[in-house]
Amino acid sequence: MTSTPAVEKWDPNATRRVVDLTRPLVKTYFRSQVTGLEHVPVGPALMVSNHSGGLVTFDLSVFAVDYYRTFGYARPLYVLAHDNMFRGPMAGFLERTGVIRATPENAAAALAKGGLVLVFPGGDYDVYRPTRRENVIDFGGRTGYVTTAIQAGVPIVPSVSIGGQENQFYVARGRRLARALRLTGLERKLFRTDILPISVGFPFGLSIVLPINIPLPTKIVTRVLPAIDVVAQFGDEPDIGEVDEHVRSVMQEGLNELAAKRHFPILG
């Protein structure tokens, strides 16, 4: 029996229910704002964003609430997610809401269906960046998103978010600690990561992965930036490193502008 492709499992009714449930949380607790949605192209596009908030990240929920309020449920928002999210019983439900495993095949299929595909290239490396670097765009050298956009022939839509990394104090990614404890090999095998993040938050204080602290009610602001036509700007055979550097520089400029307007941590 042939299994149904992940992108075919998207269910607008299930997605609507999730968005309705999360809207009060992101709009009240996190006082979220999303601007620049007019930059989302009509056709398929790959949206690239920084990732914040540690294990309890609300980046997707913040964006999805405003995306579906603006565009409705005729056009799905697909999100490329880490393998770990598909290890439990929730895997099937996630796919019904557009959250799909981050593979080149899934990304290509989602773009071929004309959807907007959201990816956080930095993944765990980005989401656990230390507080002292909370406003730095750093994907850890990961450039696969550029290849995906080029092969699919779609524009890259940069998006930046601020505030999520203020939900607790992030000390370090813990790569040295993971190596010192000789956990790196096991972590890579089981969880596809080589970090052991250290943070301080409420109510447990110090956390090394666990226990999970409650995110502080920090104001989260997301801005969608103008789309980048890779071929028009870089030619028919674009250099992946050059494109990646440009995307990150555009995002860094956008994040700097958001940071300049942010008066107080958490309060915004």
BELCOR-V168313 format. One record per run of one state. SS is the DSSP state (A for helix, B for strand, O for the rest). FROM is the first residue (numbers start at 0). TO is the last residue. Records with the same first field share a line. If there is no record, write none. Layout:
SS->FROM-TO ; FROM-TO
//
This chain:
O->0-4 ; 9-10 ; 29-31 ; 35-35 ; 39-43 ; 49-57 ; 71-75 ; 81-81 ; 86-89 ; 96-97 ; 101-102 ; 112-114 ; 119-121 ; 127-129 ; 133-142 ; 152-153 ; 162-162 ; 166-167 ; 172-173 ; 180-182 ; 191-196 ; 202-203 ; 208-212 ; 214-219 ; 228-228 ; 234-238 ; 260-267
A->5-8 ; 11-28 ; 36-38 ; 58-70 ; 82-85 ; 90-95 ; 103-111 ; 122-126 ; 130-132 ; 143-151 ; 163-165 ; 174-179 ; 183-190 ; 229-233 ; 239-259
B->32-34 ; 44-48 ; 76-80 ; 98-100 ; 115-118 ; 154-161 ; 168-171 ; 197-201 ; 204-207 ; 213-213 ; 220-227
//
